[in-house]
Amino acid sequence: MVCFRLFPVPGSGLVLVCLVLGAVRSYALELNLTDSENATCLYAKWQMNFTVRYETTNKTYKTVTISDHGTVTYNGIYSVNNGNDTCLLATMGLQLNITQDKIASVININPNTTHSTGSCRSHTALLRLNSSTIKYLDFVFAVKNENRFYLKEVNISMYLVNGSVFSIANNNLSYWDAPLGSSYMCNKEQTVSVSGAFQINTFDLRVQPFNVTQGKYSTAQECSLDDDTILIPIIVGAGLSGLIIVIVIAYVIGRRKSYAGYQTL
């Protein structure tokens, strides 16, 4: 629910107060029309901007634009136990991007209404998330070369707002690669492309599917997006290249001037 109130403040005209209550959705408005046989005949959803133009006590007009683009994501903490011990840890904000029948949907996973289960084996580990609308969202990790782990597989089956079921599986992925005995971390937004119709955006990601000790993360292997040290050689190289170009240009200009100073007798 959105409430607006205009009230005068001495010396500053009118003040607009906006109070937003409830959860923020990725789309401000959704419409689903069905026919007599309960089949969807019209489905639409769109984002909305509200523009308010008002007159102040100084007889001037001001305009305020209020937007709701649903960019809020929730950072969830998930774990899998093997007996009394934690064998998998994951902390991340998840945003699902789904395209079906040329209709794009953006869904933010709320960890407060999402349950996590899974299993841990010597060379594979499973993190399964489910909720009232998500039948299952599986992250399957595997060990490669006996010394590294990576995200190998993602499977999803969920109900969309129009009542249809969306299901995708891909067991040939290669994301979140890190050495065994460490965790993988990526604070910046990262996209896991499962298929052309399904992508997952992750935020503030940290995951360790193997060798969890005392229920805590091990030393993190940071993703390249977080590693700012790679910029140092790039900046130094660009600076040296620019300096060389300046020297060459100055040399060429100097040579031209020296030739112009002499005349043939």
N, C-alpha and C positions, 0 to 999 in steps of 0.2 A: 504494500500500500504506500502511496506517495501523497504527502500532505503539503500544501503550500499555504503560506500566510504572509500577507503584506501588512506592515505596520510602520507608522512614522517614527523617526528618530530625530530629535532637534538638531538642526545644522547639517544633517546628512541625507535628508530626503527619506524615501521609503526603503525599507530593508526587506529582502526576499529571503525567507527561511524555507529550506527544503529538508524534510525528514523522511528517510527511507527505512521502512521496516520490512523484515522478512528476508528470504534468500534472494540473491541476485541470480537471474537466469541468463543464459547466453543470448537468448532472444527475448525481446520485450513483449511480443505478442505472437500467439500461435492460433491458427484457425483450422479446424478439421470438420468438414461437412460430409455427411453420409446420406445415402439414398434410402429408400424403403427397405432394401435388402441389407442394410447396415454395411454397405460397401462404400469406401471412401471415394467421393466424386470430386472433392476440392480440398486441397491441403496447402496451406501457406503459412509462412512465418517470416517476420521481418523485425528489424531494429527500428527504434523510434527516437527522434530528438524532439524535445519540447522547447519552444521559443516563447518567452514571456516578455511583452513590451509594456512598460508602465510609465506613468507620469509621476515625477517627484514633486515635492513641495516647492521646489524652485522653478516649477513650470517647464522642466526639461524632461526629455524622454530617454529611457534606458532600456536596453535589451539584454536578457539573460537566456542562454541556451543550456538546457539540461539534457545530458545524454546518459543512456544506459546501454553499454555495449557488452556487458557480461564478461569482462576481462578478469573477474575475480577467480582465482584458483585456490584450492585448499591443499595444504601440505599435510599428508598423512604419514603415519608411522605404522608399518606392518611387520609382522614377524611370523615365523614358522617354528614350531617346537618338535623336537625328536625326543620323546619321553619328557624328562624334566629339564632338558637343555634346549636353549635356542640355537637353531642350526641355520637360520636365514634371517637377515635383517634388511629392511628396505624403508627408506624415507624419501617421499617424493610427492609433488603435486602432479596430477594427471588431468589432461584435457584430451578428449576423444574427438577426432574429426572424421565424420562419416558422410559418405555420399551414396545415396540410393535413389534410383529413378530420377536422376538429375537434381535431387534436393540435397543440399548440404546442411548438416547439423553439427553443432559444436556443443559438447556435453562436458561439464566439469564434474569430476568425481569428488563426492563429498565423503571424506573418511569417517565422519560421524554416523553415516548410514551404510557404510561398506564393511563387510566382514572379510577376513583373510584366513585362508587355510593353505595347506600344501604338504609337501613331502621333501625329504632330503636323502639322497643316496651318494655313493662315493663319486660318481661321475656326472650325475644330473641332480637338479633341484627344481622344485616347482613352487611358485607363488600364485595362488588362485584368489581372485577377488570376486565377490558377488554382492548383490543388493536386491532391492525389490524389482528393479528394472534390468539388472545385469545378471543373466543366468550364470555366466562365468567369464572372467577375463584372466587368462593364463599367461604367466611369464615363465618360460622354461629356460633354465641355464644349463650349460654343459662345460665340461673340461676338455681342453685341447692341448696336445703335446705334453700332457701330464704336469704342466706348470702354469697354465693360464685358464681363466674362465671367461665366458661371454654369454650374451643373450642370444639363444639359438632359435627360439620359437615363441610366437604369440598367437593365441587362439581367443576368439571372442564370440559370444552369442548373447544377444540382448534384445529387449523389446524397445521399439521406437515409439514415439508419441502417437503415430497413426495406427498402432496396434500390430504392425508387421514385425517379424523377427529378422534381425540382421546377424549374419554369421560369417566369419572369415577365419582362415587358419593359414599360417605360414611357418614352416619348420626349417627354413633355409635363410635365417637372418644372421647377422654378425654385428652386434652392437655391444657396448658396455664392456669392452675387453680390458682385463686387468690381471696381474699375477695372482696365483693362488696364495692365500694367506694375507691378502690385502682386500680393501674395499674399492669400489669404483665411485667416483664423485664427479658431478657436473652441476655447478650452481646455475649456470646460464640455461636458457631455454634450448632444448634439444628435441629433434623430431625423429621418431622411430617410424619409418615407412613400412607398414605391413603389407599394403597393397595399394593400388590406385584409388580404391574407394575407402581406405581406412588408414589413418595416421594417428599416432599418439604423440602429443607434446608433453615433455616432462620439464618440471621446474624444481630447482634445489634438490637434485637427485643424489642419493647415496645408497648403494646396495652392496651387500656381501652375502652371496649364496652358499659359500663354503668356508669351513675352518673358522667359524665364529667362536670366540673364546670369552667365557664369562658374560655372555649376552651383550658384548660391546663390539663396536666396529674396530677393525685393525687399521693400520696406516692406509691412507687413501691414495689411490692412483687417480690424479686429476685428468679431466678431459682436455683436449687441445683448446677448446673454447675458453677454458678458465686459465690456461697457461699463458700469462702475459710475457714470460721471459722470451718467447719466440719472437716477440716484436723487437727486441733489442738488436739482434743481428740484422733484421730487416731495416731498421732505422739507420744503423751504422752504415750498412751497404748503400742505402739510398743517399745518405749524406756524402759518402765518398764519391759516389757516381756523380752527384751534383757538383762537387768540388772539381772533379776532373773535367767535367764539361765546361765549367767556368774558366778553368786554366786554359783549355784548348781554344775557347772563344777569344780570350784575352790575347793569346799568342797569335792567332790569325789576324786579329785587328791590329796588333802591334807590327806584324810583318807588312801588312798593307800600308800602314802609315810610313814605315821606313822606305818602302819602294817609292811612295809618292814624294818623298823628300829629295830624290835624286833625279837629275835630268841628263839625257844623253847628249854629249858634245859632238 
